[in-house]
Amino acid sequence: LDQALVFYMKNLEFVDENTSNERLSWLYNNIGLAYAYLNDVKNSLDYFERSLEFRRKQGLDPEPINLSNIATVYRNLGELELAENFFRDALKGFEKAKDTSWIASTNEFLALVKLDKNELDKAEEYGLKALDYASRVHHTKDRNSAWRTLSKIYRKKGDFERSLELIKKAYRADSKEINLRFMGTLIDLSKAFRSVGSDSAFYYANQVLGYVEGVRENIYGDYLQTQLFRSYASFYTNVALWNLEEGNEEKAFNLIERGKSRALLDQLSLNTPISEVLQEEEAIKIFEKSKRIDHLYRQLEAVEDASERRNLKNELLDEELQHRALLNAAKVKYPQLRVFQNPEISTLNDVQVRLDKNSAVLEFATIDDKLISFWISNNSIDTNIQKLPGKASKILLEEVKDFREAIQSKKTLPELLAQNKNLYNWLIKPVFENKNHISEVVIVPDISISYLPFEALIDENGKKYWQ
């Protein structure tokens, strides 16, 4: 995937005044697609919208594939109304072209949007339409995707046996080729088995984690970077939660650590000092490109004219693509810039032997609507699972943002107490009771609370948790 961006950059070098807007539209759509596969939401949306702009310049109707791509990004961003509108417009285009395969896919995408909205009957209706159209053209990937989506819908509706039956069908078909798509099927299969209380959930979950980590070790030019790893990172927490529910706290802790360490490792691999590896001319070229990008960002902040801002934004997109392509090409040329090897993970025992009787580790993780905490002392581990009123990571992010703003705007103590109440009750109160002998705590936050000043949290009486 990274190498795709290298070749698209080379493709752009041949663009001149004779290149048609239609051709440019397809090129920018494909660049957006490469970014989308890497889970780089911002750049994918920018290129998809730029693709749409080139067709409009030429007076052409939007390409339904382009509209579908934009809709997919909006769905990933949680902008469900926008996503649904773009998918509907795309569907009209595919129906006009009588493209049965894409009609099947777009009905499936609409089913997923309705599932996100918790409109389960509508989701099922679109899912069945998708399966019907896919069956007409005998496209196995379209049919398998429809099975997977319907399986998710029936699992959400509580029809667990039907959900398992459908995902088993998709698994049998998808298992012929081991790829990222198959890993998604494995994840859904393990979740379906978990829903019916089967231990097979753990068997297939271990396969998923093995594939994710194996891919990460073996691919270097188009390796599984941080953006792509995020698609699977939450599954580590999912399986950890299952282990907690089964009473296996040590396995749960180790899984959380595996997921966090992989994400950190991938980020470190992106930040290897290139000046220590590249030849001087190559390093200077990348450095100059980076400086140019910084300059364009500063210009963009100062410009108010809409047309000038659009031109600057387009130039910035091209410069960022070239910068990334240069980095990706360097990773292939120089092995030192490739991903780090998977590390040894600190086990629960490793952590405990480093603690004395007055110290502890408090670690957090989130999955779906649940907040998980581990309190680790030198001779015990206490865990707590709380159900929050919605997606836990999103709620915590909003609470932390509001609390920080309240501090920065110097709100009164009663106002701060009101703003801090949920965070204190969720993060501190359940784990700090009866632990007065602890004088030092190491906090390992989930990403959603990584910017929270824990030392500012106080109870309803204005008392800090460590007092």
C-alpha positions as CSV (number, residue, x, y, z in Angstrom):
1,L,0.0,0.0,0.0
2,D,2.8,2.4,0.8
3,Q,4.5,1.6,-2.5
4,A,1.2,2.4,-4.3
5,L,1.7,6.0,-3.2
6,V,5.3,5.9,-4.6
7,F,4.0,5.0,-8.0
8,Y,1.1,7.4,-7.9
9,M,3.6,10.2,-7.2
10,K,5.6,9.1,-10.3
11,N,2.4,9.1,-12.3
12,L,1.8,12.7,-11.3
13,E,5.1,13.7,-12.7
14,F,3.7,13.1,-16.2
15,V,0.6,15.3,-15.7
16,D,0.7,18.3,-18.0
17,E,-1.7,20.7,-19.8
18,N,-2.8,17.9,-22.1
19,T,-4.0,15.7,-19.3
20,S,-7.8,15.6,-19.2
21,N,-9.7,16.4,-16.1
22,E,-11.4,13.0,-16.4
23,R,-8.1,11.3,-16.2
24,L,-6.9,13.4,-13.3
25,S,-10.2,12.7,-11.5
26,W,-9.5,8.9,-11.7
27,L,-5.9,9.4,-10.6
28,Y,-6.8,11.4,-7.5
29,N,-9.6,9.0,-6.7
30,N,-7.1,6.1,-6.7
31,I,-4.6,8.1,-4.6
32,G,-7.5,8.6,-2.1
33,L,-8.2,4.9,-2.2
34,A,-4.6,4.1,-1.3
35,Y,-4.8,6.5,1.7
36,A,-8.2,4.9,2.6
37,Y,-6.7,1.4,2.7
38,L,-4.0,2.8,5.1
39,N,-6.8,4.3,7.3
40,D,-5.4,7.8,6.7
41,V,-8.9,9.4,6.8
42,K,-7.9,13.1,6.2
43,N,-5.9,12.5,3.1
44,S,-8.3,10.0,1.6
45,L,-11.2,12.4,1.9
46,D,-9.2,15.3,0.5
47,Y,-8.2,13.3,-2.6
48,F,-11.7,11.9,-3.1
49,E,-13.2,15.4,-3.0
50,R,-10.5,16.7,-5.3
51,S,-11.4,13.9,-7.7
52,L,-15.0,15.0,-7.6
53,E,-13.9,18.6,-8.3
54,F,-12.1,17.7,-11.5
55,R,-15.2,16.0,-13.0
56,R,-17.3,19.0,-12.1
57,K,-14.8,21.3,-13.8
58,Q,-15.4,19.3,-17.0
59,G,-19.2,19.4,-16.6
60,L,-19.3,15.6,-16.1
61,D,-21.6,13.7,-13.7
62,P,-19.9,12.5,-10.6
63,E,-18.5,8.9,-10.8
64,P,-20.6,6.8,-8.5
65,I,-17.5,4.9,-7.3
66,N,-16.0,8.3,-6.2
67,L,-19.3,9.1,-4.4
68,S,-19.2,5.7,-2.7
69,N,-15.6,6.3,-1.6
70,I,-16.5,9.7,0.0
71,A,-19.5,8.1,1.7
72,T,-17.2,5.4,3.2
73,V,-14.9,8.0,4.7
74,Y,-17.8,9.9,6.2
75,R,-19.1,6.7,7.7
76,N,-15.7,6.0,9.3
77,L,-15.8,9.6,10.7
78,G,-19.2,8.9,12.2
79,E,-20.9,11.4,9.9
80,L,-23.8,9.0,9.2
81,E,-26.3,11.3,7.6
82,L,-23.6,12.5,5.1
83,A,-22.5,8.9,4.5
84,E,-26.1,7.8,3.8
85,N,-26.7,10.7,1.4
86,F,-23.6,10.0,-0.6
87,F,-24.3,6.2,-0.7
88,R,-27.8,6.9,-2.0
89,D,-26.4,9.2,-4.8
90,A,-23.9,6.5,-5.7
91,L,-26.6,3.9,-5.8
92,K,-28.6,6.0,-8.3
93,G,-25.5,6.1,-10.5
94,F,-24.9,2.4,-10.3
95,E,-28.5,1.6,-11.0
96,K,-28.4,4.0,-14.1
97,A,-25.3,2.1,-15.3
98,K,-27.0,-1.3,-14.4
99,D,-23.8,-2.3,-12.6
100,T,-25.3,-5.2,-10.5
101,S,-22.1,-5.9,-8.6
102,W,-21.8,-2.3,-7.3
103,I,-25.6,-2.2,-6.6
104,A,-25.0,-5.1,-4.3
105,S,-22.0,-3.5,-2.6
106,T,-23.8,-0.1,-2.1
107,N,-26.9,-1.8,-0.6
108,E,-24.5,-3.5,1.8
109,F,-22.9,-0.2,2.7
110,L,-26.3,1.3,3.3
111,A,-27.0,-1.7,5.6
112,L,-23.9,-0.9,7.6
113,V,-24.9,2.7,7.9
114,K,-28.3,1.7,9.2
115,L,-26.6,-0.8,11.6
116,D,-24.5,2.1,12.9
117,K,-27.7,4.1,13.4
118,N,-29.2,1.1,15.2
119,E,-32.0,1.0,12.7
120,L,-31.8,-2.8,12.6
121,D,-34.9,-3.7,10.5
122,K,-33.8,-1.2,7.7
123,A,-30.3,-2.6,8.0
124,E,-31.6,-6.2,7.4
125,E,-33.7,-5.0,4.5
126,Y,-30.6,-3.5,2.7
127,G,-28.5,-6.5,3.7
128,L,-30.9,-8.9,2.1
129,K,-31.0,-6.7,-1.1
130,A,-27.2,-6.8,-1.2
131,L,-27.2,-10.6,-1.0
132,D,-29.9,-10.8,-3.7
133,Y,-28.0,-8.7,-6.2
134,A,-24.7,-10.4,-5.4
135,S,-26.3,-13.8,-6.0
136,R,-27.6,-12.7,-9.4
137,V,-24.1,-12.1,-10.8
138,H,-22.3,-14.9,-8.8
139,H,-19.7,-12.5,-7.5
140,T,-18.3,-14.5,-4.5
141,K,-16.7,-11.4,-2.8
142,D,-20.0,-9.5,-3.0
143,R,-21.9,-12.5,-1.7
144,N,-19.4,-13.1,1.1
145,S,-19.5,-9.4,2.2
146,A,-23.3,-9.6,2.3
147,W,-23.2,-12.7,4.5
148,R,-20.7,-10.9,6.8
149,T,-22.9,-7.8,7.1
150,L,-26.1,-9.8,7.7
151,S,-24.2,-11.8,10.3
152,K,-23.4,-8.5,12.2
153,I,-27.0,-7.3,11.9
154,Y,-28.4,-10.6,13.3
155,R,-25.9,-10.6,16.1
156,K,-27.0,-7.0,17.0
157,K,-30.6,-8.2,16.8
158,G,-29.9,-11.1,19.2
159,D,-30.4,-13.8,16.6
160,F,-27.0,-15.4,17.5
161,E,-27.5,-18.8,15.8
162,R,-28.4,-17.2,12.5
163,S,-25.5,-14.8,12.8
164,L,-23.1,-17.7,13.3
165,E,-24.5,-19.7,10.4
166,L,-23.9,-16.8,8.0
167,I,-20.4,-15.9,9.1
168,K,-19.5,-19.6,8.8
169,K,-20.5,-19.4,5.2
170,A,-18.3,-16.3,4.6
171,Y,-15.4,-18.0,6.5
172,R,-15.5,-21.1,4.3
173,A,-15.4,-19.0,1.2
174,D,-12.9,-16.3,2.3
175,S,-10.4,-18.9,3.9
176,K,-9.2,-19.8,0.4
177,E,-7.0,-16.6,0.4
178,I,-5.2,-15.2,3.5
179,N,-5.4,-11.4,3.3
180,L,-6.7,-8.4,5.2
181,R,-10.3,-9.2,4.2
182,F,-10.0,-12.7,5.6
183,M,-8.8,-11.3,8.9
184,G,-12.0,-9.2,9.1
185,T,-14.0,-12.4,8.5
186,L,-12.1,-14.2,11.3
187,I,-12.8,-11.3,13.7
188,D,-16.5,-11.6,13.0
189,L,-16.4,-15.4,13.3
190,S,-14.8,-15.2,16.7
191,K,-17.4,-12.6,17.8
192,A,-20.2,-14.8,16.6
193,F,-18.9,-17.8,18.5
194,R,-18.5,-15.6,21.6
195,S,-22.2,-14.6,21.2
196,V,-23.3,-18.3,21.5
197,G,-20.9,-18.9,24.4
198,S,-18.5,-21.1,22.5
199,D,-14.8,-21.4,23.3
200,S,-14.1,-21.4,19.6
201,A,-14.2,-17.6,19.9
202,F,-10.7,-17.8,21.5
203,Y,-9.4,-20.2,18.9
204,Y,-10.2,-17.9,16.0
205,A,-9.3,-14.8,17.9
206,N,-5.8,-16.2,18.4
207,Q,-5.6,-16.8,14.6
208,V,-6.4,-13.2,14.0
209,L,-3.7,-11.9,16.4
210,G,-1.2,-14.2,14.9
211,Y,-2.0,-13.1,11.4
212,V,-1.9,-9.4,12.4
213,E,1.5,-9.7,14.0
214,G,2.9,-12.0,11.3
215,V,1.9,-9.5,8.6
216,R,3.5,-6.7,10.5
217,E,6.8,-8.6,10.8
218,N,7.1,-9.7,7.2
219,I,6.0,-6.7,5.1
220,Y,8.4,-3.7,4.9
221,G,7.7,-1.5,1.8
222,D,3.9,-1.8,2.1
223,Y,4.0,-2.8,5.8
224,L,1.2,-2.6,8.3
225,Q,1.7,0.9,9.6
226,T,0.1,2.5,12.6
227,Q,-2.9,3.7,10.6
228,L,-3.7,0.2,9.3
229,F,-2.9,-1.5,12.6
230,R,-5.7,0.7,14.3
231,S,-8.2,-1.4,12.3
232,Y,-7.2,-4.4,14.5
233,A,-5.9,-2.8,17.7
234,S,-9.3,-2.7,19.3
235,F,-9.7,-6.4,18.8
236,Y,-6.9,-7.0,21.3
237,T,-9.1,-5.3,23.9
238,N,-12.1,-7.2,22.7
239,V,-10.4,-10.5,23.5
240,A,-9.0,-9.1,26.7
241,L,-12.6,-8.4,27.8
242,W,-13.7,-11.9,27.0
243,N,-10.8,-13.2,29.2
244,L,-11.8,-10.9,32.0
245,E,-15.4,-12.2,31.8
246,E,-14.0,-15.7,32.1
247,G,-11.9,-14.7,35.2
248,N,-8.6,-14.8,33.4
249,E,-7.1,-11.5,34.5
250,E,-3.5,-12.2,33.6
251,K,-4.3,-13.1,30.0
252,A,-6.5,-10.0,29.7
253,F,-3.7,-7.8,31.0
254,N,-1.1,-9.4,28.6
255,L,-3.5,-8.8,25.6
256,I,-3.9,-5.2,26.5
257,E,-0.2,-4.8,26.7
258,R,0.3,-6.6,23.3
259,G,-2.1,-4.2,21.6
260,K,-0.6,-1.1,23.1
261,S,3.0,-2.1,22.4
262,R,2.3,-2.9,18.8
263,A,0.7,0.5,18.2
264,L,3.7,2.3,20.0
265,L,6.2,0.2,18.0
266,D,4.6,1.1,14.7
267,Q,4.7,4.8,15.6
268,L,8.4,4.5,16.6
269,S,9.2,2.8,13.3
270,L,7.7,5.8,11.4
271,N,10.0,8.2,13.3
272,T,13.4,6.5,12.7
273,P,15.9,9.4,12.2
274,I,16.4,9.3,8.4
275,S,19.4,11.6,8.5
276,E,21.4,8.8,10.2
277,V,20.6,6.4,7.4
278,L,20.1,8.2,4.0
279,Q,22.8,9.6,1.8
280,E,23.1,13.4,2.3
281,E,21.4,14.3,-1.1
282,E,18.4,12.1,-0.3
283,A,18.0,13.4,3.3
284,I,18.2,17.0,2.1
285,K,15.5,16.3,-0.5
286,I,13.1,15.0,2.1
287,F,14.0,17.8,4.6
288,E,13.4,20.5,2.0
289,K,10.0,18.9,1.1
290,S,9.1,18.9,4.9
291,K,10.1,22.6,5.1
292,R,7.9,23.4,2.1
293,I,4.9,21.6,3.7
294,D,5.4,23.7,6.9
295,H,5.5,26.9,4.9
296,L,2.3,26.0,3.0
297,Y,0.5,25.3,6.3
298,R,1.6,28.7,7.6
299,Q,0.3,30.3,4.4
300,L,-3.0,28.5,4.7
301,E,-3.5,29.8,8.2
302,A,-3.0,33.4,7.0
303,V,-5.2,33.3,3.8
304,E,-8.9,34.0,3.9
305,D,-9.8,34.1,0.2
306,A,-11.7,30.8,-0.6
307,S,-10.1,30.4,-4.0
308,E,-6.6,31.0,-2.8
309,R,-7.1,28.6,0.1
310,R,-8.3,25.9,-2.2
311,N,-5.2,26.3,-4.4
312,L,-2.9,26.2,-1.4
313,K,-4.7,23.1,-0.1
314,N,-4.3,21.3,-3.4
315,E,-0.6,22.2,-3.5
316,L,-0.2,21.0,0.1
317,L,-1.8,17.7,-0.8
318,D,0.7,17.2,-3.7
319,E,3.6,18.1,-1.5
320,E,2.5,15.8,1.3
321,L,2.1,12.9,-1.2
322,Q,5.6,13.5,-2.6
323,H,7.1,13.7,0.9
324,R,5.4,10.4,2.0
325,A,6.4,8.7,-1.3
326,L,10.1,9.7,-0.8
327,L,10.0,8.3,2.7
328,N,8.3,5.1,1.5
329,A,10.9,4.6,-1.2
330,A,13.7,5.1,1.3
331,K,12.2,2.4,3.5
332,V,12.5,-0.1,0.7
333,K,16.0,0.9,-0.2
334,Y,17.4,1.0,3.4
335,P,16.6,-2.0,5.7
336,Q,17.4,0.2,8.8
337,L,14.2,2.1,8.2
338,R,12.0,-0.9,8.1
339,V,9.7,-1.8,11.0
340,F,11.0,-2.9,14.3
341,Q,10.8,-6.6,15.3
342,N,8.0,-7.5,17.6
343,P,9.2,-7.0,21.2
344,E,9.0,-9.1,24.3
345,I,5.9,-7.9,26.3
346,S,6.1,-7.3,30.0
347,T,3.9,-9.8,31.7
348,L,1.9,-9.3,34.8
349,N,4.6,-10.9,36.9
350,D,7.3,-8.6,35.3
351,V,5.3,-5.6,36.5
352,Q,4.6,-6.9,40.0
353,V,8.2,-7.8,40.8
354,R,9.1,-4.1,40.1
355,L,6.5,-2.8,42.6
356,D,7.0,-2.4,46.4
357,K,4.2,-2.5,48.9
358,N,3.5,1.2,48.6
359,S,3.3,1.5,44.8
360,A,0.8,0.3,42.2
361,V,0.0,0.5,38.5
362,L,-3.4,1.7,37.2
363,E,-4.0,0.8,33.6
364,F,-7.1,1.7,31.4
365,A,-8.6,0.4,28.2
366,T,-11.8,0.9,26.3
367,I,-13.9,-1.2,24.0
368,D,-17.4,-0.4,22.7
369,D,-19.3,1.0,25.7
370,K,-17.0,-0.4,28.3
371,L,-14.2,1.1,30.4
372,I,-11.7,-1.5,31.7
373,S,-9.3,-0.8,34.5
374,F,-6.5,-2.9,36.1
375,W,-5.2,-2.1,39.6
376,I,-1.9,-3.9,40.0
377,S,0.0,-4.1,43.3
378,N,3.0,-6.3,44.1
379,N,0.9,-9.2,45.2
380,S,-2.6,-8.8,43.6
381,I,-4.5,-7.5,40.6
382,D,-8.0,-6.0,40.8
383,T,-10.0,-5.4,37.6
384,N,-13.1,-3.3,37.0
385,I,-15.5,-3.2,34.0
386,Q,-17.9,-0.3,33.7
387,K,-20.6,0.3,31.1
388,L,-20.6,3.9,30.0
389,P,-23.7,5.6,28.3
390,G,-22.4,5.2,24.7
391,K,-19.1,4.5,23.0
392,A,-16.6,4.7,25.9
393,S,-13.6,6.2,24.0
394,K,-15.8,9.0,22.4
395,I,-17.5,9.9,25.7
396,L,-14.2,10.0,27.6
397,L,-12.6,12.2,24.9
398,E,-15.4,14.7,25.1
399,E,-15.3,14.7,28.9
400,V,-11.5,15.3,29.0
401,K,-11.8,18.1,26.4
402,D,-14.5,19.8,28.4
403,F,-12.6,19.4,31.7
404,R,-9.4,20.8,30.2
405,E,-11.3,23.8,28.7
406,A,-12.9,24.4,32.1
407,I,-9.5,24.5,33.8
408,Q,-7.9,26.7,31.1
409,S,-10.8,29.2,31.3
410,K,-10.4,29.4,35.1
411,K,-13.9,28.2,36.0
412,T,-15.0,28.4,39.7
413,L,-14.5,25.5,42.0
414,P,-18.2,24.4,41.9
415,E,-18.1,24.6,38.1
416,L,-14.9,22.4,38.0
417,L,-16.5,19.9,40.4
418,A,-19.5,19.6,38.2
419,Q,-17.3,19.2,35.1
420,N,-15.0,16.7,36.8
421,K,-17.7,14.5,38.3
422,N,-18.1,11.8,35.7
423,L,-14.3,11.5,35.2
424,Y,-13.8,11.1,38.9
425,N,-16.6,8.6,39.3
426,W,-15.5,6.5,36.3
427,L,-11.7,6.6,36.6
428,I,-10.9,7.1,40.3
429,K,-13.7,6.2,42.7
430,P,-14.1,2.5,41.7
431,V,-10.3,1.7,42.0
432,F,-9.0,3.9,44.8
433,E,-11.3,2.9,47.6
434,N,-9.5,1.1,50.5
435,K,-6.1,1.8,49.0
436,N,-4.8,4.4,51.4
437,H,-1.5,2.6,51.9
438,I,-0.5,3.3,48.3
439,S,1.7,6.4,48.0
440,E,2.9,6.1,44.4
441,V,0.8,5.2,41.3
442,V,1.9,4.8,37.7
443,I,-1.0,5.5,35.4
444,V,-1.1,3.9,32.0
445,P,-4.0,5.6,30.2
446,D,-6.1,4.6,27.2
447,I,-5.6,6.9,24.2
448,S,-9.0,8.6,25.0
449,I,-7.7,9.9,28.4
450,S,-4.1,10.4,27.5
451,Y,-4.4,14.2,27.8
452,L,-6.3,14.1,31.1
453,P,-4.5,15.8,34.1
454,F,-5.3,13.1,36.6
455,E,-3.8,15.1,39.5
456,A,-6.6,17.7,38.9
457,L,-9.4,15.2,39.6
458,I,-11.2,15.7,42.9
459,D,-14.2,14.2,44.7
460,E,-17.5,16.1,45.6
461,N,-15.8,17.4,48.7
462,G,-12.8,18.9,46.8
463,K,-10.5,16.1,48.0
464,K,-7.8,14.7,45.7
465,Y,-7.7,11.0,45.4
466,W,-4.1,10.7,46.7
467,Q,-4.8,12.6,49.9
